[in-house]
Amino acid sequence: MSKVLIIGAGGVSQVVVHKCAQIPEVFKDIVLASRNEEKCKKIASQLNRPITTAQVDAENVPQLVALIKKHKPDMLINVALPYQDLTIMDACLETGINYLDTANYEPKDEAKFCYKWQWDYIDKFKEKGIMALLGSGFDPGVTNVYTAYALKHHFDEIHELDIIDCNAGSHGQPFATNFNPEINIREVSARGKYYVNGEWKETDPLSVNKIYDFPEGIGPMKIYLMYHEELESLVKHIPTIKRARFWMTFSDNYLNHLKVLENVGMTRIDPVIYNGQEIIPLQFLKALLPDPASLGPLTKGRTCIGCLIKGIKERKEVEYFVYNICDHEAAYKEVQSQAISYTTGVPAMIGAKMMLTGKWKGNGVFNMEQFDPDPFMDDLNKYGLPWKEIFITT
Ligand SMILES: NC(=O)c1ccc[n+]([C@@H]2O[C@H](COP(=O)([O-])OP(=O)(O)OC[C@H]3O[C@@H](n4cnc5c(N)ncnc54)[C@H](OP(=O)(O)O)[C@@H]3O)[C@@H](O)[C@H]2O)c1
């Protein structure tokens, strides 16, 4: 029975807090802290058990250290923004507590996804005798665990990996993002990148697409090649992979709006002077767009995220798809969030549960595929993200 400190009170946090609160035998005490304590109190008011709330600026290490020293949690779950990863890791190092996040560090002034900054903490975490688990969301997160599970049970060698993320749902808004608009638009408007035969190849943003036929009645949808952070850790930890790519669906409506916003400069992340004041256009745009949390009651339909894997088992070629389907309305009914936050928040809770129960342990900084996937896969079935496998025969 443990105490957990959760930082951030946005869409993903809403799900993490609800899910942790559902398992008091693991998460005995919950402290929820964010930049704006009112948002923490709003989440707390939806629960049927009490939690503690607090205010903290997660970019201020002394404030974080004071908060950790006051509450003495067993671990910290970071569901604030990627910009705060390193300051929160610094505070964990100073206080000697374990760390988990769902997205890799990004500098504010450059839309760059790269594990180097956090992997640079490996020796410091080892020396301190503490653990950091990186990317415990869905993608990254479950997609890493799916790949590790496939390797453990169905392949001797994995050669090709395609991670495919489909949102077949709709919120009925002219333009909105399903998670933090600033982080989402930075990710989507970045250059595409994939791994082939030991090299990274770049593509123009969203310039490569194809049709993929999704299971369970979702049917054919256009998927676009993008870069995603789990590709970097998976090709490092599973070196037999010869090709690794990440794909996502977007509606034509979303892409048309994004193109116009890009063309007029609204997605820029460099400062511009407006009325004598510096503003970042993308941050201003975020203030105008619907809050992703407000989309919860409006979103209908399903998501399907999975890994399409090719390789060999006992010298025979195997092609395999493992996936989850999540229903936006069912997620909202359970935790008052749509499926994008749900599919991220549930794995964050499970990752924390793995660490608190000692099923996953180690000193240093780890990615999800470095641990035994079986207990995590069991918990996905148990806590709301059941998965299915298809063996593809040609
Ligand atoms: N792995 C995956 O599958 C996956 C998928 C989706 C999202 N994510 C990640 O999940 C994280 C949360 O996403 P989200 O959609 O929940 O974002 P969000 O709704 O914008 O929530 C972020 C929260 O962090 C708080 N915050 C921001 N700066 C802070 C600071 N300096 N100090 C303290 N709190 C601060 C925000 O406070 P305010 O409320 O005051 O703004 C907000 O409550 C992000 O890192 C995102 O990249 C991962």
The ligand as a Tripos MOL2 file, in Angstrom:
@<TRIPOS>MOLECULE
LIG
   48    52     1     0     0
SMALL
NO_CHARGES

@<TRIPOS>ATOM
      1 N1          1.9880    8.3240  -24.4690 N.am      1 LIG1
      2 C1          0.7870    8.6670  -24.9110 C.2       1 LIG1
      3 O1          0.0560    7.8240  -25.4440 O.2       1 LIG1
      4 C2          0.2680   10.0580  -24.7220 C.ar      1 LIG1
      5 C3         -0.9290   10.4410  -25.3500 C.ar      1 LIG1
      6 C4         -1.4620   11.7070  -25.0800 C.ar      1 LIG1
      7 C5         -0.7880   12.5940  -24.2350 C.ar      1 LIG1
      8 N2          0.4090   12.1990  -23.6800 N.ar      1 LIG1
      9 C6          1.1500   13.0980  -22.7700 C.3       1 LIG1
     10 O2          0.4150   13.2370  -21.5620 O.3       1 LIG1
     11 C7          0.7730   14.4730  -20.9360 C.3       1 LIG1
     12 C8         -0.4850   15.1980  -20.4880 C.3       1 LIG1
     13 O3         -1.2830   15.4730  -21.6240 O.3       1 LIG1
     14 P1         -2.7260   16.1590  -21.4710 P.3       1 LIG1
     15 O4         -3.4330   15.9640  -22.7450 O.co2     1 LIG1
     16 O5         -3.3310   15.7210  -20.1900 O.co2     1 LIG1
     17 O6         -2.3090   17.7040  -21.3740 O.3       1 LIG1
     18 P2         -3.1160   18.8720  -20.6610 P.3       1 LIG1
     19 O7         -4.5790   18.5700  -20.6630 O.co2     1 LIG1
     20 O8         -2.6250   20.1380  -21.2620 O.co2     1 LIG1
     21 O9         -2.6150   18.7750  -19.1500 O.3       1 LIG1
     22 C9         -1.3300   19.1510  -18.7480 C.3       1 LIG1
     23 C10        -1.4190   19.5530  -17.2840 C.3       1 LIG1
     24 O10        -0.1030   19.9180  -16.8410 O.3       1 LIG1
     25 C11        -0.2040   21.1630  -16.1620 C.3       1 LIG1
     26 N3          1.0280   21.9340  -16.2660 N.ar      1 LIG1
     27 C12         1.5500   22.5270  -17.3620 C.ar      1 LIG1
     28 N4          2.6630   23.2000  -17.0280 N.ar      1 LIG1
     29 C13         2.8400   23.0160  -15.6950 C.ar      1 LIG1
     30 C14         3.7890   23.4780  -14.7830 C.ar      1 LIG1
     31 N5          4.8240   24.2550  -15.1540 N.pl3     1 LIG1
     32 N6          3.6490   23.1170  -13.4870 N.ar      1 LIG1
     33 C15         2.6220   22.3250  -13.0750 C.ar      1 LIG1
     34 N7          1.6840   21.8650  -13.9130 N.ar      1 LIG1
     35 C16         1.7860   22.2190  -15.2080 C.ar      1 LIG1
     36 C17        -1.3160   21.8930  -16.8690 C.3       1 LIG1
     37 O11        -1.7300   22.9420  -16.0590 O.3       1 LIG1
     38 P3         -2.8480   24.0100  -16.5570 P.3       1 LIG1
     39 O12        -4.1130   23.2380  -16.3730 O.co2     1 LIG1
     40 O13        -2.6950   25.1390  -15.6350 O.co2     1 LIG1
     41 O14        -2.5320   24.3260  -17.9850 O.co2     1 LIG1
     42 C18        -2.3210   20.7500  -17.0480 C.3       1 LIG1
     43 O15        -3.0710   20.5680  -15.8850 O.3       1 LIG1
     44 C19         1.5930   15.2340  -21.9780 C.3       1 LIG1
     45 O16         2.9620   15.0810  -21.6800 O.3       1 LIG1
     46 C20         1.2790   14.5240  -23.2820 C.3       1 LIG1
     47 O17         2.3190   14.6220  -24.2310 O.3       1 LIG1
     48 C21         0.9300   10.9440  -23.8870 C.ar      1 LIG1
@<TRIPOS>BOND
     1     1     2 1
     2     2     3 2
     3     2     4 1
     4     4     5 ar
     5     4    48 ar
     6     5     6 ar
     7     6     7 ar
     8     7     8 ar
     9     8     9 1
    10     8    48 ar
    11     9    10 1
    12     9    46 1
    13    10    11 1
    14    11    12 1
    15    11    44 1
    16    12    13 1
    17    13    14 1
    18    14    15 2
    19    14    16 1
    20    14    17 1
    21    17    18 1
    22    18    19 2
    23    18    20 1
    24    18    21 1
    25    21    22 1
    26    22    23 1
    27    23    24 1
    28    23    42 1
    29    24    25 1
    30    25    26 1
    31    25    36 1
    32    26    27 ar
    33    26    35 ar
    34    27    28 ar
    35    28    29 ar
    36    29    30 ar
    37    29    35 ar
    38    30    31 1
    39    30    32 ar
    40    32    33 ar
    41    33    34 ar
    42    34    35 ar
    43    36    37 1
    44    36    42 1
    45    37    38 1
    46    38    39 2
    47    38    40 1
    48    38    41 1
    49    42    43 1
    50    44    45 1
    51    44    46 1
    52    46    47 1
@<TRIPOS>SUBSTRUCTURE
     1 LIG1         1 GROUP 0 **** ****
